Amino acid sequence: MSEVKKVKKSFFQKFLDFVEKIGNKLPNPLTLFVILSFVIVILSYFLNKMGISVSYDVTNRTEAGIVETLKKDAAIISLMNSEGVRYIFSSMVENFKNYPPLGTTLISMLGVGLAEGAGLVDVVLRKSVSSTPKRYITMMLVFLGVMSNVASDVGYVVLIPLGGVIFLNLKRHPLAGIAAVFAGVSGGFSANLLVGTVDPLLGGISTQAANILQPGYNVAPTANWYFMIVSTVVITLSGTYITEKIIEPRLGKYKGGKEVSIEEITAEQNRGLKAAGISLLVYLGIMLFLTVPSNAILRNPETGSLMVKSAFLDGLVPIIALAFFIPGLAYGIVAKTIKNDDDAVKYVTKAMSTMGSLLALIFVSAQFVAYFSKTNLGIVLAVKGADFLEGMGIKGIPLLIGFILVSAFINLFMGSASAKWAIMAPVFVPMFMRLGYSPELTQLAYRIGDSTTNIITPLMTYFAIIIAFAKQYDEDIKLGTLISMMLPYSILFLIGWTLLMIVWLTLGLPIGPGAPVYI
């Protein structure tokens, strides 16, 4: 009788098993928000009975530009009474309609959806890779992975498998190609040269949270843009180094017999690309005309500012959507993927049809945030939490590093960036505002932590799909294999990104247009 030898698991393997076990027990994000909303209603009753209240200072800028400090009091308001029940039912539709991420997300997808459906995004990615010298191919793949975040999920479904094919054709290990792109797409989720669909989504949530303490505060979609641009360089270079110096040597030479080829770009597609490029240049020229002159239409008509209370800043989401829609339409017409208006409508409709689950999530998260604000739980937690941190003497860079690590840890158990931020923002944004840190900076610290552990959590939405792509080249690959392959990226991205933030804060640089570090 043969004995089955039990392999002793390492501490890290046990930890990953624990993460998977805990994460699998968490309810669906939508269900989680419903539960949390009920928890807030119940908590509001008991805390109201206990007479919990706080006093805090609010800064206010008058019309004359004078900054004044006002003293305010806030007590917990119960939703478990007749007035609270009336509020819950009467505000439900308004909470949904007025939730900032709703409109911004839907409008962004109109443009991205057409460009993706017409095939422009796919062809741009393949063209970029095919025209890159072999020595820079890893760098290009990581870079394109980062940039693909502006186009919804195209990086996962198009670029990651393409990375494996390209490496195989270059006689390099295909799993290293998959890892490089996966690191860029998912690990570099909060780095980009452009403002994408997630930026207005998170900015809207941050705005809602900031208004708990300071009504009227607005976090723009460009809040972290300057930092994201530099982050793109950091993630691209570090991702390239890890792939070529750590991952490929560890994987060794690929011995599989699989052969694949990259689909050639047709003459029609090339003509479509040229048309898309020309249309984009024309559009950018028009936007420059509308923004650059001192009396430009999209500037603030009173102050002439482009970044403070201007039509440009307020209209940034449709401006971004059109930057995808117009080239996508031009490409589709010339490449013949759009033969009539029905085709264009079909692509836009298809993109919008994928938003059903997000709309449901936005509805329940809007109620959660509204209840959090109405009960004054957000203000009380912010004031009490800030006082606690001040009493502990934790502030500055150590505080932000701690928040990054907390965000990274929570991400192991809950994948959705917007769902997590909708839960965390109402607590941490006002709390950090009380300590003098801007909502934009708090959002930035959250995004660093959230991005860096995307590639090692089995609960990430596309993790199973990545394993399926990898199995094309190694049938024996398992969850632990993929995680161990991605762990060096996760660790070095976390260290590198945090160091970049420390340098940024030390130099006192703005993290985005009109986005301060301190308030």
Rosetta blueprint (number, residue, H / E / L):
1 M L
2 S L
3 E L
4 V L
5 K L
6 K L
7 V L
8 K L
9 K L
10 S L
11 F H
12 F H
13 Q H
14 K H
15 F H
16 L H
17 D H
18 F H
19 V H
20 E H
21 K H
22 I H
23 G H
24 N H
25 K H
26 L L
27 P L
28 N L
29 P H
30 L H
31 T H
32 L H
33 F H
34 V H
35 I H
36 L H
37 S H
38 F H
39 V H
40 I H
41 V H
42 I H
43 L H
44 S H
45 Y H
46 F H
47 L H
48 N H
49 K H
50 M L
51 G L
52 I L
53 S E
54 V E
55 S E
56 Y E
57 D E
58 V E
59 T E
60 N E
61 R E
62 T L
63 E L
64 A L
65 G L
66 I L
67 V E
68 E E
69 T E
70 L E
71 K E
72 K E
73 D E
74 A E
75 A E
76 I L
77 I L
78 S L
79 L L
80 M L
81 N L
82 S H
83 E H
84 G H
85 V H
86 R H
87 Y H
88 I H
89 F H
90 S H
91 S H
92 M H
93 V H
94 E H
95 N H
96 F H
97 K H
98 N L
99 Y L
100 P H
101 P H
102 L H
103 G H
104 T H
105 T H
106 L H
107 I H
108 S H
109 M H
110 L H
111 G H
112 V H
113 G H
114 L H
115 A H
116 E H
117 G H
118 A H
119 G L
120 L H
121 V H
122 D H
123 V H
124 V H
125 L H
126 R H
127 K H
128 S H
129 V H
130 S H
131 S L
132 T L
133 P L
134 K H
135 R H
136 Y H
137 I H
138 T H
139 M H
140 M H
141 L H
142 V H
143 F H
144 L H
145 G H
146 V H
147 M H
148 S H
149 N H
150 V H
151 A H
152 S L
153 D L
154 V H
155 G H
156 Y H
157 V H
158 V H
159 L H
160 I H
161 P H
162 L H
163 G H
164 G H
165 V H
166 I H
167 F H
168 L H
169 N H
170 L L
171 K L
172 R L
173 H L
174 P H
175 L H
176 A H
177 G H
178 I H
179 A H
180 A H
181 V H
182 F H
183 A H
184 G H
185 V H
186 S H
187 G H
188 G L
189 F L
190 S L
191 A L
192 N L
193 L L
194 L L
195 V L
196 G L
197 T L
198 V H
199 D H
200 P H
201 L H
202 L H
203 G H
204 G H
205 I H
206 S H
207 T H
208 Q H
209 A H
210 A H
211 N H
212 I H
213 L H
214 Q L
215 P L
216 G L
217 Y L
218 N L
219 V L
220 A L
221 P L
222 T L
223 A L
224 N L
225 W H
226 Y H
227 F H
228 M H
229 I H
230 V H
231 S H
232 T H
233 V H
234 V H
235 I H
236 T H
237 L H
238 S H
239 G H
240 T H
241 Y H
242 I H
243 T H
244 E H
245 K H
246 I H
247 I H
248 E H
249 P H
250 R H
251 L H
252 G L
253 K L
254 Y L
255 K L
256 G L
257 G L
258 K L
259 E L
260 V L
261 S L
262 I L
263 E L
264 E L
265 I L
266 T L
267 A H
268 E H
269 Q H
270 N H
271 R H
272 G H
273 L H
274 K H
275 A H
276 A H
277 G H
278 I H
279 S H
280 L H
281 L H
282 V H
283 Y H
284 L H
285 G H
286 I H
287 M H
288 L H
289 F H
290 L H
291 T H
292 V L
293 P L
294 S L
295 N L
296 A L
297 I L
298 L L
299 R L
300 N L
301 P L
302 E L
303 T L
304 G L
305 S L
306 L L
307 M L
308 V L
309 K L
310 S L
311 A H
312 F H
313 L H
314 D H
315 G L
316 L H
317 V H
318 P H
319 I H
320 I H
321 A H
322 L H
323 A H
324 F H
325 F H
326 I H
327 P H
328 G H
329 L H
330 A H
331 Y H
332 G H
333 I H
334 V H
335 A H
336 K L
337 T L
338 I L
339 K L
340 N L
341 D H
342 D H
343 D H
344 A H
345 V H
346 K H
347 Y H
348 V H
349 T H
350 K H
351 A H
352 M H
353 S H
354 T L
355 M L
356 G H
357 S H
358 L H
359 L H
360 A H
361 L H
362 I H
363 F H
364 V H
365 S H
366 A H
367 Q H
368 F H
369 V H
370 A H
371 Y H
372 F H
373 S H
374 K H
375 T L
376 N L
377 L H
378 G H
379 I H
380 V H
381 L H
382 A H
383 V H
384 K H
385 G H
386 A H
387 D H
388 F H
389 L H
390 E H
391 G H
392 M H
393 G L
394 I L
395 K L
396 G H
397 I H
398 P H
399 L H
400 L H
401 I H
402 G H
403 F H
404 I H
405 L H
406 V H
407 S H
408 A H
409 F H
410 I H
411 N H
412 L L
413 F L
414 M L
415 G L
416 S L
417 A H
418 S H
419 A H
420 K H
421 W H
422 A H
423 I H
424 M H
425 A H
426 P H
427 V H
428 F H
429 V H
430 P H
431 M H
432 F H
433 M H
434 R H
435 L L
436 G L
437 Y E
438 S L
439 P H
440 E H
441 L H
442 T H
443 Q H
444 L H
445 A H
446 Y H
447 R H
448 I H
449 G H
450 D H
451 S H
452 T H
453 T L
454 N H
455 I H
456 I H
457 T L
458 P L
459 L L
460 M L
461 T L
462 Y L
463 F H
464 A H
465 I H
466 I H
467 I H
468 A H
469 F H
470 A H
471 K H
472 Q L
473 Y L
474 D L
475 E L
476 D L
477 I L
478 K L
479 L H
480 G H
481 T H
482 L H
483 I H
484 S H
485 M H
486 M H
487 L H
488 P H
489 Y H
490 S H
491 I H
492 L H
493 F H
494 L H
495 I H
496 G H
497 W H
498 T H
499 L H
500 L H
501 M H
502 I H
503 V H
504 W H
505 L H
506 T H
507 L H
508 G L
509 L L
510 P L
511 I L
512 G E
513 P L
514 G L
515 A E
516 P L
517 V L
518 Y E
519 I L
